[in-house]
Amino acid sequence: MKNIMNIVVTGSQGFIGGYLVQELLDAGYTVTGIDDFSKYGTIIKAHDRHPNFTLVERDITRNLFDDILTDADYLIAGAAKIGGISYFHHLPYDLLASNERIITNTCDSAIRVRNNGRLRKVVYISSSMVFENSVTFPSREGDELKSVPPISSYGFQKLAVEYFARAAWDQYQLPFTIVRPFNCIGIGEARAKVHAYVKSGNIELAMSHVVPDLIQKIAKGQTPLRILGTGSQIRHYTYGGDLARGIRLALESELALNTDFNISTNVSHSVKELANVIFNKMKGNSEALSIELDEAFPHDVQKRIPSTEKAERLLGFKAETSLERALDEIIPWVMNAVDVGLI
């Protein structure tokens, strides 16, 4: 990299943000993070100590940030109010309203700075939930426009983010790339400040994220192990470090200009398969796994299977971390986080 470039990342202290900022710093960029600590409260990330990272605390549901973007080469729009699937049901209006304010202020600031500054492009972090009602598998880029719009307010709003990206280009020529992470797994999650406990058998959970939830239940000896729905729901569990690399490649590539990418592993697992992998890693062959099914949430999509061909062909991106390898890192982290009351 001939010239050190400055990247502004909104939501820098979040789950994906933690992986993404570190990826960018390791690649030689300077990074300015924006976060309001509204989800977890004040937390410390490893990247906070990096000499090329600056954190600005600001609530962008209420404030523009032209001043921060003035010297930015790129903006990664990652800030969003987001939680586990329980959030979709307990906070449907708040998620929709807050995230609309975030994307409006983000685009307003970027449009103005684009006219007067050096901003080259905005990378919008969307979501696999835009495919909530997809009936075509694997779901390719563009299929989100051919199916019934998402029913959940969260999925609908993330689809709106993509419309904002394209509208800002059509009217103001603000260059964009849209990336859709699929089912991020990794370390660094915490209990949200605003959470609703979900009862699962004899255990209360505050996250409703399947990987840490299953680890907690197994660690606490729940048997039979309770899972939501039939257990046949298909997901692509993608390690946060791989997602971060894919997002960076989408930022850097000239072939990514004004288009969209699914960023995901190409490996499918059902929830039952996931439970078995976690159980065997934690228990070995000492016990047999017994499962009991709980009623699913209404927006628990049965299939989310992305096509990853476009990202591999144009970006050279392929997720490299297997579920098993990721869990070797995640399981001990979650168990320690439970012990110290973090989740």
C-alpha angles and dihedrals in degrees: 000000000000098000124031106241128206119229124191114210120192113206090026094157096053130101099273090028091064092057094040098051091050091049091052094046091049088052090057103258126133111235133204112195126203120199138146097202088232095140107045103009119238110342134170120233125195090241091059089083096050113114092225095053126089123182123208117190108216137143104228093186084076106021139055119224107208090134092060093046096051094092097032124118093190138014123208108199101208104139115115140140101250140151140152124308091280088067090063090062104034098043108026097139096041091051093049097044098042095046092048089054091049095051093043093052091043094054094041092055094043093049093052094045092046089060094051108021143043102272108144103185147343119232109204118204106216126169143248085242089084083078092055092124099029115139095183118087130228086030111225129203105279096032089099087070094051100053134066109287116260114282096209115082089230095054091044092051093049088053086051088055088061091050090051090053093052095041092052088054095045094051105025103020092238103164116231148181122197120209126187115201115204120219102325115214126185144093130305104064118133139181109284120239088233107046140144117217115234117207114224109177108297094346131080116213128195100190113048090205107136102222099051090037093056092045091052094049094049092045090052092050100248110174128208088032108234121220132177119254126346095322089236093101109128121223138165105228105205124190114241093233091056092048090051091052091050092051091049091051090050089052093050102041121095086205089064095064113129096349141095139244139196106225108200150113112270092225121102126210130179118224089250090053090049091050091051093050092050093044093050092048092051100037105024112199094323095102140020118240116245118190132199122190125230127195111277126237113256093246096047095125112218097213132025107166116158131200107235095184097102095052091047094047100044103026102029087235124153124159107243104184116091121217089247093053092046091051091055086066099035102049098060091041093053093046091052091046090054091050093053094042097248093128 
